[in-house]
Amino acid sequence: MNVTHTLMALMGIGLAVVFSLFVAGVAFAIARWGGSPVPESVSTSGKAFATALMAISAVLAVVLGVFK
């Protein structure tokens, strides 16, 4: 991989983390809005973060494998 591909891969990883943080924040807000206590909302937020990051990472791995 050349430098451009490496930087694009790093940017994709960074965007995946930022998007997963956004998903976690939305999940936390929805859980709190629904009346869940804070610890349960944090747990829901963590599950949403992990799930989103795992799904995006799988897609990114396939894309990197195809364009390598």
Sine and cosine of phi, psi and omega as CSV:
sin_phi,cos_phi,sin_psi,cos_psi,sin_omega,cos_omega
0.00,0.00,0.68,-0.73,0.05,-1.00
-1.00,0.07,0.00,-1.00,-0.10,-1.00
-0.89,0.46,-0.62,0.78,-0.01,-1.00
-0.89,0.45,-0.69,0.72,0.02,-1.00
-0.91,0.42,-0.62,0.78,0.02,-1.00
-0.90,0.44,-0.71,0.70,0.01,-1.00
-0.92,0.40,-0.60,0.80,0.05,-1.00
-0.91,0.41,-0.62,0.79,0.05,-1.00
-0.90,0.43,-0.68,0.74,0.04,-1.00
-0.90,0.43,-0.63,0.78,0.05,-1.00
-0.91,0.42,-0.64,0.77,0.04,-1.00
-0.89,0.45,-0.65,0.76,0.04,-1.00
-0.91,0.42,-0.69,0.72,0.03,-1.00
-0.88,0.48,-0.69,0.73,0.04,-1.00
-0.91,0.42,-0.57,0.82,0.05,-1.00
-0.90,0.44,-0.67,0.74,0.01,-1.00
-0.92,0.40,-0.70,0.72,0.01,-1.00
-0.89,0.45,-0.69,0.72,0.01,-1.00
-0.90,0.43,-0.62,0.78,0.03,-1.00
-0.91,0.40,-0.59,0.81,0.08,-1.00
-0.90,0.43,-0.63,0.78,0.06,-1.00
-0.89,0.46,-0.71,0.71,0.02,-1.00
-0.88,0.48,-0.66,0.75,0.02,-1.00
-0.89,0.45,-0.66,0.75,0.03,-1.00
-0.90,0.44,-0.66,0.75,0.04,-1.00
-0.91,0.42,-0.67,0.74,0.02,-1.00
-0.89,0.45,-0.65,0.76,0.04,-1.00
-0.89,0.46,-0.72,0.70,-0.03,-1.00
-0.89,0.45,-0.66,0.75,0.00,-1.00
-0.92,0.39,-0.64,0.77,0.02,-1.00
-0.91,0.42,-0.66,0.75,0.02,-1.00
-0.92,0.38,-0.62,0.78,0.01,-1.00
-0.90,0.45,-0.54,0.84,0.02,-1.00
-0.98,0.22,-0.09,1.00,0.07,-1.00
0.99,-0.15,0.15,0.99,0.02,-1.00
-0.96,0.29,0.53,-0.85,0.08,-1.00
-0.93,0.36,0.29,-0.96,-0.10,-1.00
-0.86,0.51,-0.72,0.69,-0.01,-1.00
-0.86,0.51,-0.62,0.78,0.03,-1.00
-0.93,0.36,-0.58,0.81,0.04,-1.00
-0.92,0.39,-0.63,0.78,0.05,-1.00
-0.91,0.42,-0.63,0.77,0.05,-1.00
-0.89,0.45,-0.69,0.72,0.06,-1.00
-0.88,0.47,-0.65,0.76,0.02,-1.00
-0.89,0.45,-0.68,0.73,0.02,-1.00
-0.90,0.44,-0.65,0.76,0.04,-1.00
-0.90,0.44,-0.66,0.75,0.01,-1.00
-0.91,0.41,-0.66,0.75,0.03,-1.00
-0.87,0.49,-0.76,0.66,-0.04,-1.00
-0.90,0.44,-0.66,0.75,-0.01,-1.00
-0.91,0.40,-0.70,0.71,0.00,-1.00
-0.91,0.42,-0.69,0.72,-0.01,-1.00
-0.91,0.41,-0.61,0.79,0.02,-1.00
-0.91,0.41,-0.70,0.72,-0.01,-1.00
-0.91,0.41,-0.70,0.72,0.00,-1.00
-0.92,0.39,-0.61,0.79,0.02,-1.00
-0.91,0.42,-0.61,0.79,0.04,-1.00
-0.90,0.43,-0.70,0.72,0.03,-1.00
-0.90,0.43,-0.67,0.74,0.01,-1.00
-0.90,0.45,-0.62,0.79,0.03,-1.00
-0.90,0.43,-0.65,0.76,0.05,-1.00
-0.91,0.41,-0.69,0.73,0.00,-1.00
-0.90,0.44,-0.68,0.73,0.02,-1.00
-0.91,0.41,-0.58,0.82,0.05,-1.00
-0.92,0.39,-0.59,0.81,-0.01,-1.00
-0.95,0.30,-0.68,0.73,-0.09,-1.00
-1.00,-0.04,0.10,0.99,0.00,-1.00
-0.94,0.34,0.00,0.00,0.00,0.00
